[in-house]
Amino acid sequence: MPPFQYITRQHQLDLALAQLQTAPRLGVDTESSGYFTYESELCLIQLSAGGAHFVVDALAGLDLDPLGQLLGKNDHQKILHSAVSDLTVLRAALGWRIYNTFDTFLAARLLGHAACSLGALVAHYEGVELAKKHQKSDWKKRPLSESQLEYAHLDTVYLESLATKMQARLVAAGLIGEFEAELRYAEGKIEAPTPRDYDQEFAWLKTPGALDLEPIERGMLKDIHRIREERARRENIAPFRIMTNDSMLRLIRRRPGSRKELSEGRFGHQAFINKDSARLLEALANPQPITNNDLPARPRRDRQEEAILRRLKRWRLMVAEARGLDSSLIISNRAIEELARQRPQSVAGIESLDLMNSWKLEHYGPKLLKALMAQGLELPEWVGTEPSGAAVVGGP
């Protein structure tokens, strides 16, 4: 187990930053409370560089601005696994913008790895099995155990080595330009997510099995779902930890008629049941039925838009199969849907929508436009002959 320092005091962070200032590459990871709290909170920032490893307690009241300035410098490469997730966390919690990243998850997908998790990559490239014990740990709870801290710090220990090996494979496969273009594009799109917005009328529809219920049961679910959400927000607890979706459906099927039956049924966290028993019983006793006519109408596309969407998906699948890549790496669903809706008439028109990185626009744009305008489904000329060097390297 490589040694690491757990940083909870400002002088420790200052000394660590002095050590990290000259490092050309930094492994970065974060741990948040999202599995336990209503609004996710940043709890830890893990850092590794040149054999030095640090776990920074983001809840210890430290001045983290100097760290943000370091990570914001373009002369340091930041190595992350599933970079968009951590960059979004840091943007939301601290307002940081971080550039010059290397994403081992994206690299694994482009290189054709069947398993792209950090654990799978560390096992493949480093021959080390990472423990999974604390994947759903409560990172907000203090004090953290030594086992939790060891688990957290291992998320960055191997990132420098992984990046070195994977970058070499990307270069050898001619994929480095495509890889870097996607990273730069993704970095520019990072924004803090908006606070959770609860749809009082239709949030219950997201519950698996909601539409299979009878109208009277749908009314119960709507009210119970709202009661759960309000309590979760008030207590800052993840809603499923108060009452799971399965427990809500079981509550509706059983329909207890008293506080005693409600409590004995173990339908959710006992504190929630105790605090909201009267409201839950009222929701079960006096629901407002919800028929199919009361449900929101699904947005309908016109026939031309549907036809364009089908063509673009066929073209994307054709390119993905020819390149041996997942379809989402060619063009995202969001981009395809927007192209079908906006129907640009030129490559410049596609560019103006800002739906893809510059590499994709250059290499896919002309053939994508042909598919969009019903002028045939054609592979880009370089696919197969690979003049752009876009060949796939196999992996585990």
Phi and psi in degrees as a GROMACS rama.xvg file:
@    title "Ramachandran Plot"
@    xaxis  label "Phi"
@    yaxis  label "Psi"
@TYPE xy
-60.4385  140.995  PRO-2
-69.3828  153.421  PRO-3
-146.079  163.425  PHE-4
-115.087  129.471  GLN-5
-91.8434  117.637  TYR-6
-102.034  116.724  ILE-7
-125.916  -4.52475  THR-8
-125.47  152.718  ARG-9
-63.8169  -39.5087  GLN-10
-66.0094  -31.3721  HIS-11
-66.0588  -42.6068  GLN-12
-65.6647  -40.8425  LEU-13
-61.3753  -42.9332  ASP-14
-66.5404  -39.0807  LEU-15
-64.2519  -41.5854  ALA-16
-64.689  -37.7717  LEU-17
-61.9678  -35.258  ALA-18
-73.5951  -34.5223  GLN-19
-84.3841  -15.9176  LEU-20
-55.8431  -37.1486  GLN-21
-94.2699  0.801454  THR-22
-75.7452  127.105  ALA-23
-73.5084  -22.9983  PRO-24
-135.485  138.407  ARG-25
-128.892  125.995  LEU-26
-81.0215  133.326  GLY-27
-134.587  138.202  VAL-28
-150.583  164.997  ASP-29
-136.844  159.201  THR-30
-128.61  134.62  GLU-31
-126.599  173.864  SER-32
-98.9259  8.39616  SER-33
-53.7041  -27.1494  GLY-34
-73.4866  -15.3964  TYR-35
-118.436  -27.3512  PHE-36
-111.581  159.283  THR-37
-65.3524  -51.4976  TYR-38
-104.851  126.554  GLU-39
-64.6017  138.234  SER-40
-122.768  136.604  GLU-41
-67.7943  128.71  LEU-42
-115.275  -41.3507  CYS-43
-136.335  149.837  LEU-44
-125.918  119.728  ILE-45
-101.152  140.705  GLN-46
-137.312  140.058  LEU-47
-140.815  139.478  SER-48
-162.399  126.948  ALA-49
56.0425  34.0027  GLY-50
88.4573  -3.43386  GLY-51
-100.647  136.106  ALA-52
-132.473  134.632  HIS-53
-135.775  145.179  PHE-54
-122.391  112.205  VAL-55
-96.3397  126.223  VAL-56
-79.9529  106.403  ASP-57
-76.4223  -7.17614  ALA-58
-103.023  8.33634  LEU-59
-90.5553  6.75587  ALA-60
75.881  23.8371  GLY-61
-79.0052  154.284  LEU-62
-80.9435  103.152  ASP-63
-92.7476  -1.0544  LEU-64
-57.3734  -43.279  ASP-65
-60.4213  -34.167  PRO-66
-67.276  -40.4897  LEU-67
-61.8639  -38.4134  GLY-68
-65.6904  -39.3612  GLN-69
-63.8096  -47.6342  LEU-70
-69.2222  -21.3241  LEU-71
-81.9069  -8.10812  GLY-72
-75.3875  137.413  LYS-73
-76.9948  -16.0301  ASN-74
-83.9479  0.25349  ASP-75
-112.956  125.646  HIS-76
-83.799  129.126  GLN-77
-101.842  122.836  LYS-78
-104.756  124.232  ILE-79
-135.903  161.605  LEU-80
-110.372  121.537  HIS-81
60.11  65.3179  SER-82
-59.0328  -40.7855  ALA-83
-56.1975  -39.0236  VAL-84
-62.1606  -50.933  SER-85
-70.7983  -36.947  ASP-86
-64.255  -36.2995  LEU-87
-68.3729  -40.0085  THR-88
-60.1567  -47.2827  VAL-89
-69.3727  -33.7325  LEU-90
-66.8144  -43.5824  ARG-91
-68.9367  -43.3061  ALA-92
-79.468  -37.4134  ALA-93
-126.666  -4.29706  LEU-94
77.5186  12.3719  GLY-95
-77.0254  144.001  TRP-96
-114.327  126.229  ARG-97
-124.131  129.912  ILE-98
-123.662  178.558  TYR-99
56.7259  58.5377  ASN-100
-101.725  161.081  THR-101
-129.143  122.331  PHE-102
-108.279  110.956  ASP-103
-68.3563  -26.1957  THR-104
-69.5263  -47.6287  PHE-105
-62.4785  -41.4665  LEU-106
-58.7016  -43.3032  ALA-107
-63.0383  -40.6735  ALA-108
-65.616  -43.8761  ARG-109
-66.361  -32.7835  LEU-110
-81.3409  -0.654139  LEU-111
82.5615  21.1041  GLY-112
-67.5706  134.807  HIS-113
-72.5783  -36.1795  ALA-114
-114.703  120.834  ALA-115
-113.906  6.42942  CYS-116
-66.1185  159.55  SER-117
-60.2583  -41.9511  LEU-118
-59.8158  -42.0672  GLY-119
-65.6276  -38.8719  ALA-120
-70.5129  -41.1801  LEU-121
-63.5797  -39.8185  VAL-122
-64.5406  -40.925  ALA-123
-71.7941  -47.7602  HIS-124
-89.2356  -30.2509  TYR-125
-111.71  -12.1698  GLU-126
68.625  28.3129  GLY-127
-121.366  134.785  VAL-128
-95.9951  119.918  GLU-129
-86.4928  139.279  LEU-130
-69.7559  148.511  ALA-131
-112.088  10.9805  LYS-132
-57.9812  -37.4795  LYS-133
-110.552  26.7429  HIS-134
-59.1726  -32.902  GLN-135
-116.168  40.9872  LYS-136
-76.1787  155.269  SER-137
-85.8099  93.6311  ASP-138
-77.7718  -10.5345  TRP-139
-84.9626  -23.8521  LYS-140
-69.115  136.118  LYS-141
-125.221  142.327  ARG-142
-79.8505  153.905  PRO-143
-80.0211  144.925  LEU-144
-77.882  160.925  SER-145
-61.1284  -35.5684  GLU-146
-64.8751  -40.7277  SER-147
-62.6139  -45.5891  GLN-148
-65.6637  -38.5876  LEU-149
-64.7735  -41.8658  GLU-150
-60.5974  -46.3347  TYR-151
-64.1084  -42.4876  ALA-152
-71.2438  -26.0801  HIS-153
-68.7922  -15.0008  LEU-154
-67.93  -18.116  ASP-155
-115.492  -12.1595  THR-156
-56.3027  -39.4725  VAL-157
-101.041  3.29544  TYR-158
-65.0162  -40.1099  LEU-159
-62.8521  -45.059  GLU-160
-65.1994  -42.4459  SER-161
-60.2699  -45.5309  LEU-162
-62.39  -41.4269  ALA-163
-60.1655  -48.394  THR-164
-70.0448  -40.3373  LYS-165
-74.484  -34.7588  MET-166
-62.707  -39.9326  GLN-167
-60.801  -40.174  ALA-168
-70.1645  -37.0999  ARG-169
-63.1374  -42.1577  LEU-170
-64.3642  -46.6463  VAL-171
-61.7601  -33.3159  ALA-172
-86.1067  -4.01051  ALA-173
73.4439  22.609  GLY-174
-101.261  -1.68916  LEU-175
-65.5717  -37.0088  ILE-176
-65.7894  -43.6677  GLY-177
-62.2662  -43.1419  GLU-178
-61.1406  -50.8882  PHE-179
-67.8849  -36.3471  GLU-180
-62.3335  -40.6049  ALA-181
-67.7084  -37.9296  GLU-182
-64.1406  -47.4288  LEU-183
-62.8491  -38.8453  ARG-184
-64.2892  -45.6265  TYR-185
-64.5926  -40.0583  ALA-186
-58.1715  -40.423  GLU-187
-72.6177  -13.8268  GLY-188
-97.6677  -3.21118  LYS-189
-69.8927  123.067  ILE-190
-137.573  153.582  GLU-191
-67.9964  133.669  ALA-192
-66.4563  150.853  PRO-193
-73.7985  154.41  THR-194
-57.2622  153.066  PRO-195
-56.8293  128.546  ARG-196
-112.331  124.337  ASP-197
-101.366  123.405  TYR-198
-85.0415  104.448  ASP-199
-59.4132  -31.2172  GLN-200
-84.655  -40.1273  GLU-201
-128.687  6.73284  PHE-202
-60.9703  -31.8854  ALA-203
-61.1219  -23.3522  TRP-204
-65.2626  -18.8842  LEU-205
-76.6458  -8.9094  LYS-206
-72.3827  120.814  THR-207
-54.5867  129.46  PRO-208
91.0341  -0.0204319  GLY-209
-60.5334  -40.7134  ALA-210
-77.052  -10.8092  LEU-211
-82.817  -8.82  ASP-212
-78.7888  157.155  LEU-213
-71.24  157.56  GLU-214
-51.279  -42.3321  PRO-215
-66.5661  -35.8709  ILE-216
-71.0828  -35.2316  GLU-217
-60.4901  -40.1534  ARG-218
-62.5906  -40.2738  GLY-219
-62.2839  -46.6076  MET-220
-60.7117  -43.67  LEU-221
-55.859  -46.9887  LYS-222
-69.9645  -42.11  ASP-223
-66.2857  -40.4325  ILE-224
-59.3002  -42.0615  HIS-225
-67.4616  -41.6836  ARG-226
-61.5096  -44.3626  ILE-227
-59.9664  -45.3447  ARG-228
-62.6398  -43.2349  GLU-229
-64.1645  -40.77  GLU-230
-67.5742  -41.4807  ARG-231
-61.9485  -42.7247  ALA-232
-64.1175  -44.3156  ARG-233
-64.5394  -39.0291  ARG-234
-94.5121  -3.5361  GLU-235
54.5825  53.971  ASN-236
-126.009  139.867  ILE-237
-57.5188  131.67  ALA-238
-53.2124  -40.0412  PRO-239
-67.7777  -19.3058  PHE-240
-79.327  -16.6348  ARG-241
-84.9605  -47.2955  ILE-242
-157.896  124.512  MET-243
-74.9593  163.989  THR-244
-59.7321  -42.4447  ASN-245
-62.0338  -37.8792  ASP-246
-68.3336  -35.7269  SER-247
-61.7713  -44.4114  MET-248
-67.1292  -36.9168  LEU-249
-66.2843  -38.1946  ARG-250
-61.0868  -41.5137  LEU-251
-67.3388  -38.9418  ILE-252
-68.3204  -39.8453  ARG-253
-79.4052  -37.1753  ARG-254
49.0053  63.9005  ARG-255
-60.8663  145.165  PRO-256
-106.747  1.15322  GLY-257
-142.454  163.476  SER-258
-63.1977  -36.4121  ARG-259
-63.5882  -46.1839  LYS-260
-64.5862  -37.8595  GLU-261
-63.9591  -42.4466  LEU-262
-70.0534  -41.7073  SER-263
-72.8205  -19.2986  GLU-264
-76.4761  -10.1414  GLY-265
50.8712  55.2081  ARG-266
-87.592  -8.34109  PHE-267
-178.136  -170.526  GLY-268
-58.4043  130.7  HIS-269
-61.1975  -35.7791  GLN-270
-63.1681  -39.7254  ALA-271
-64.5514  -46.0546  PHE-272
-58.2732  -43.7889  ILE-273
-65.2127  -43.3682  ASN-274
-72.7538  -34.6387  LYS-275
-116.753  20.4526  ASP-276
-59.9531  -42.1038  SER-277
-62.4407  -41.9867  ALA-278
-68.9124  -39.2399  ARG-279
-65.0221  -43.4957  LEU-280
-65.1119  -36.3209  LEU-281
-65.4115  -40.5173  GLU-282
-62.3745  -35.683  ALA-283
-77.1435  -30.9178  LEU-284
-85.4252  -32.2207  ALA-285
-133.924  60.8869  ASN-286
-80.0795  157.543  PRO-287
-99.5152  114.956  GLN-288
-57.9207  146.037  PRO-289
-123.553  109.408  ILE-290
-90.5648  172.885  THR-291
-60.1316  -31.5152  ASN-292
-67.7686  -20.3682  ASN-293
-85.9661  -8.9206  ASP-294
-79.1594  151.904  LEU-295
-65.3674  139.658  PRO-296
-71.2181  136.258  ALA-297
-71.1607  137.484  ARG-298
-61.0792  135.163  PRO-299
-108.843  134.133  ARG-300
-90.8429  149.905  ARG-301
-74.7927  167.875  ASP-302
-62.5937  -36.8763  ARG-303
-66.6665  -41.5427  GLN-304
-63.5603  -41.7085  GLU-305
-61.451  -41.6897  GLU-306
-65.541  -41.5605  ALA-307
-63.7256  -43.2193  ILE-308
-60.7284  -43.4651  LEU-309
-63.3719  -41.2596  ARG-310
-64.4938  -44.238  ARG-311
-65.2298  -37.7588  LEU-312
-67.7172  -37.902  LYS-313
-65.3434  -41.7961  ARG-314
-63.8385  -44.0493  TRP-315
-61.1646  -44.0565  ARG-316
-64.3077  -38.9865  LEU-317
-61.5158  -45.3015  MET-318
-67.0824  -43.8037  VAL-319
-60.9502  -43.5125  ALA-320
-66.7527  -37.8219  GLU-321
-66.9438  -31.7213  ALA-322
-94.3302  -11.4443  ARG-323
72.1887  33.0362  GLY-324
-118.877  160.886  LEU-325
-65.5497  142.084  ASP-326
-56.8266  -36.3825  SER-327
-65.1845  -19.7325  SER-328
-77.887  -16.3665  LEU-329
-80.5776  -62.3074  ILE-330
-149.483  139.957  ILE-331
-72.8566  159.779  SER-332
-59.9178  -40.2574  ASN-333
-60.8932  -41.4633  ARG-334
-65.56  -42.8986  ALA-335
-62.5316  -44.3731  ILE-336
-64.5256  -39.0773  GLU-337
-69.8895  -37.8856  GLU-338
-62.3825  -41.773  LEU-339
-65.3619  -32.6389  ALA-340
-78.8449  -43.2689  ARG-341
-84.0662  -31.6327  GLN-342
53.5653  57.8484  ARG-343
-61.8623  152.298  PRO-344
-105.142  4.11552  GLN-345
-155.643  166.175  SER-346
-62.8032  -36.7996  VAL-347
-62.6043  -35.7685  ALA-348
-66.3644  -38.0982  GLY-349
-62.6463  -44.7918  ILE-350
-58.9672  -39.4998  GLU-351
-63.7174  -21.7384  SER-352
-81.0526  -13.1166  LEU-353
53.374  53.8492  ASP-354
-104.152  -7.44285  LEU-355
-154.867  164.348  MET-356
-76.481  170.487  ASN-357
-64.5662  -34.3213  SER-358
-63.7251  -45.9481  TRP-359
-65.0067  -40.293  LYS-360
-60.7517  -43.4164  LEU-361
-69.3142  -45.0495  GLU-362
-88.1805  -25.4108  HIS-363
-109.513  -22.9821  TYR-364
-48.1178  -55.3232  GLY-365
-60.8247  -44.6916  PRO-366
-73.5485  -32.9138  LYS-367
-62.6387  -42.2914  LEU-368
-62.4858  -40.5015  LEU-369
-60.6925  -43.43  LYS-370
-63.9435  -40.7276  ALA-371
-60.6873  -39.5141  LEU-372
-96.858  16.3278  MET-373
59.1898  39.2664  ALA-374
-106.315  18.5828  GLN-375
114.187  153.22  GLY-376
-104.68  108.925  LEU-377
-127.915  141.408  GLU-378
-73.4311  145.206  LEU-379
-56.298  143.251  PRO-380
-56.424  -31.8434  GLU-381
-78.2134  -15.9964  TRP-382
-69.1882  125.17  VAL-383
101.145  -54.6094  GLY-384
-83.2155  -21.9471  THR-385
54.0493  49.3758  GLU-386
-67.4719  -22.0866  PRO-387
-86.6285  -3.47394  SER-388
80.313  15.5429  GLY-389
-86.1438  73.1149  ALA-390
-108.642  149.079  ALA-391
-95.464  138.073  VAL-392
-103.777  131.932  VAL-393
-70.9748  161.233  GLY-394
-153.222  -174.848  GLY-395
